[in-house]
Amino acid sequence: EFVLFPEGSDLKDRYQLLDQMDAAMTRLAGEEKPVDRISISYGIADLEPGKDTTYEMLLARAEKAMYAMKERLHITR
């Protein structure tokens, strides 16, 4: 697991970065064939002044978004 803090980026930029990371992972998996399928899961959260008083609060919202995404993907498969 890891965290990115892309300063000065908007939501569209962040999703483009994640798409690029996902494509890179897919290419690497295709070269090595360690598993049949590799995917990434992510959650995006913006720092909300006054609401997020610690990084832990921000990370908790990002983690919640990530698990919501995983749940949606699981349901649709």
Salt bridges, closest charged atoms under 4 A:
ASP46 OD1 - ARG14 NH1 2.24
GLU48 OE1 - LYS51 NZ 3.67
GLU48 OE2 - ARG61 NH1 3.52
ASP52 OD2 - ARG61 NH2 2.68
